[in-house]
């Protein structure tokens, strides 16, 4: 079987990003975004997904982390979609409910080619690792749109913002791992195709 892999570079006036992504990997990651908390979250996602993932970013951190994290989501989603190609034979749907100490998140994905994000959180603190909490909604939205996935993230409860997001990123990785499992050669859809 073909190894599902993509290499992508994205250059704008705000960021310079290089991504190498192998979906059928071993969970080995090399993440250098310039924002340590993003490095940690992306490494968790890659490990739990079983990806071999390299993400390198130089961004305009003299402003804040917004452009870099959003653009990483866009580039990572594009690389994911390119590596997957036609989606033939995949299970499509994955689901995970992952705790991290006092926090619990539920993540569901459908690798359908129909991008959508539902993101629910009630208790995230306004600032996490020095950045506004909505930074992560933007990441998940950007990733889902470019990856062509239907992504539902429910951060159910918790007290520590780090723990809450960690449970969500682990859940995303595990759900993607399940959805990417090869179950045969056919497209898993009554329509016979998955929208792109």
matplotlib code that plots the C-alpha trace (Angstrom):
import matplotlib.pyplot as plt

x = [0.0, 1.1, 2.5, 0.2, 2.7, 2.8, 5.4, 4.1, 5.5, 3.4, 5.0, 3.1, 4.1, 3.2, 4.5, 6.9, 5.8, 7.2, 5.3, 6.2, 3.5, 3.3, -0.1, 1.1, 3.9, 5.1, 4.2, 7.6, 7.4, 9.6, 7.7, 9.3, 6.8, 8.4, 5.5, 6.3, 2.7, 1.8, 4.8, 3.5, -0.1, 1.0, 3.4, 0.6, -1.8, 0.9, 1.9, -1.7, -2.6, 0.4, 1.7, 5.4, 5.1, 7.5, 6.2, 8.5, 7.2, 8.8, 6.1, 5.3, 5.4, 6.2, 2.5, 1.2, 0.8, -2.5, -1.2, 1.3, -1.2, -3.9, -1.6, -0.2, -3.8, -4.3, -1.0, -1.4, -4.9, -3.7, -0.9, -3.3, -5.6, -2.8, -1.4, -4.8, -5.7, -8.9, -10.0, -10.7, -10.9, -10.8, -13.1, -13.9, -15.3, -13.3, -14.2, -12.3, -13.1, -9.8, -9.1, -6.2, -6.3, -9.5, -10.3, -12.2, -12.8, -14.7, -13.7, -15.5, -14.2, -15.7, -13.1, -15.8, -14.4, -17.2, -15.5, -17.3, -16.3, -18.4, -16.3, -17.8, -16.0, -17.4, -14.6, -11.3, -9.6, -9.3, -5.5, -3.5, 0.2, 0.1, -2.3, -6.0, -8.1, -9.8, -6.5, -7.3, -10.8, -9.0, -6.5, -9.2, -11.3, -8.4, -7.4, -10.9, -11.5, -8.3, -8.3, -11.9, -13.1, -16.2, -14.8, -16.7, -14.7, -16.4, -14.2, -16.6, -15.1, -11.9, -10.2, -6.8, -6.6, -3.5, -5.1, -8.3, -6.6, -4.2, -7.2, -8.7, -5.5, -5.0, -8.6, -8.1, -5.1, -6.8, -10.0, -8.0, -6.1, -9.4, -10.9, -7.8, -7.7, -7.9, -10.9, -10.8, -10.6, -14.1, -15.2, -17.3, -20.3, -23.8, -23.2, -20.1, -18.0, -16.7, -17.0, -13.8]
y = [0.0, 3.5, 5.5, 8.5, 11.4, 15.0, 17.9, 21.4, 24.9, 28.0, 31.5, 34.8, 38.2, 36.9, 33.4, 30.9, 27.3, 23.9, 20.7, 17.1, 14.7, 10.9, 9.6, 6.0, 6.7, 5.9, 9.0, 10.6, 14.4, 17.4, 20.6, 24.0, 26.8, 29.5, 29.1, 26.4, 25.6, 25.1, 22.8, 20.7, 20.5, 19.5, 16.9, 15.4, 15.3, 13.8, 11.1, 10.1, 10.0, 7.9, 10.5, 11.2, 14.9, 17.8, 21.4, 24.3, 27.9, 31.4, 33.9, 37.5, 36.8, 40.4, 40.9, 37.7, 34.0, 34.4, 34.4, 31.6, 29.2, 30.0, 29.5, 26.3, 25.0, 25.9, 24.4, 21.2, 20.7, 21.1, 18.6, 16.2, 16.4, 16.0, 13.0, 11.3, 11.9, 10.1, 8.7, 5.3, 2.5, 4.6, 4.1, 7.8, 8.3, 8.3, 9.2, 9.6, 10.8, 11.6, 12.7, 14.7, 14.9, 16.9, 17.7, 15.7, 16.3, 14.4, 14.6, 13.2, 13.4, 12.4, 12.5, 13.2, 16.0, 18.2, 20.7, 21.8, 22.7, 22.5, 23.7, 23.9, 25.0, 26.7, 26.8, 27.6, 30.5, 33.7, 33.3, 30.1, 30.1, 33.9, 33.9, 34.3, 31.1, 31.8, 31.2, 27.5, 27.8, 29.4, 26.6, 23.9, 25.8, 26.3, 22.7, 21.4, 23.6, 22.7, 19.0, 18.6, 17.1, 17.4, 18.1, 18.2, 19.1, 19.3, 20.3, 18.9, 20.2, 21.0, 23.7, 24.0, 25.4, 23.4, 20.2, 21.0, 21.7, 18.7, 16.4, 17.9, 17.5, 13.9, 13.2, 14.8, 12.6, 9.4, 10.2, 10.9, 7.6, 5.7, 7.5, 6.9, 3.1, 1.3, -1.1, -2.0, -0.4, 1.1, 4.6, 4.3, 6.2, 5.3, 8.0, 6.2, 9.4, 11.6, 15.3, 17.3]
z = [0.0, -0.7, 2.2, 2.8, 2.9, 2.0, 2.2, 2.2, 2.4, 3.1, 2.9, 3.6, 4.9, 8.4, 8.6, 6.9, 7.6, 6.5, 7.2, 6.5, 7.4, 7.1, 8.2, 8.5, 10.9, 14.3, 16.3, 15.9, 15.9, 15.4, 16.2, 16.3, 15.9, 18.1, 20.6, 23.1, 24.1, 20.4, 20.1, 23.0, 21.6, 18.1, 19.4, 21.4, 18.4, 16.1, 18.7, 19.4, 15.7, 14.9, 12.4, 11.7, 11.8, 11.3, 11.7, 11.5, 11.7, 11.8, 12.5, 13.6, 17.3, 18.0, 17.5, 19.1, 18.3, 16.3, 12.8, 13.4, 15.0, 12.5, 9.6, 11.1, 11.2, 7.5, 6.4, 8.5, 7.1, 3.6, 4.2, 5.7, 2.7, 0.2, 2.0, 2.1, -1.5, -2.5, 0.9, -0.6, 1.9, 5.1, 8.1, 7.9, 11.4, 14.6, 18.2, 21.4, 24.9, 26.7, 30.3, 31.5, 35.3, 36.1, 32.5, 29.9, 26.2, 23.5, 19.9, 16.9, 13.3, 9.9, 7.2, 4.7, 2.5, 4.0, 6.3, 9.4, 13.0, 16.2, 19.1, 22.5, 25.7, 28.8, 31.2, 29.4, 31.1, 29.0, 28.8, 28.3, 28.1, 27.6, 24.6, 24.3, 24.5, 21.1, 19.4, 19.6, 18.1, 15.1, 14.9, 14.9, 12.4, 10.0, 10.3, 9.7, 6.7, 4.9, 5.9, 4.7, 7.9, 10.0, 13.4, 16.7, 19.8, 23.2, 26.1, 28.7, 31.9, 33.7, 35.8, 34.2, 30.7, 29.8, 30.9, 29.0, 25.7, 26.2, 26.5, 23.3, 21.2, 22.4, 21.5, 18.1, 17.4, 18.5, 16.5, 13.4, 13.9, 14.0, 11.0, 8.8, 9.4, 6.0, 5.9, 2.2, -1.2, -1.5, -0.6, 2.5, 1.4, 0.1, -2.5, -3.8, -3.4, -0.7, -1.4, -1.7]

ax = plt.figure().add_subplot(projection="3d")
ax.plot(x, y, z, "-o")
ax.set_aspect("equal")
plt.show()
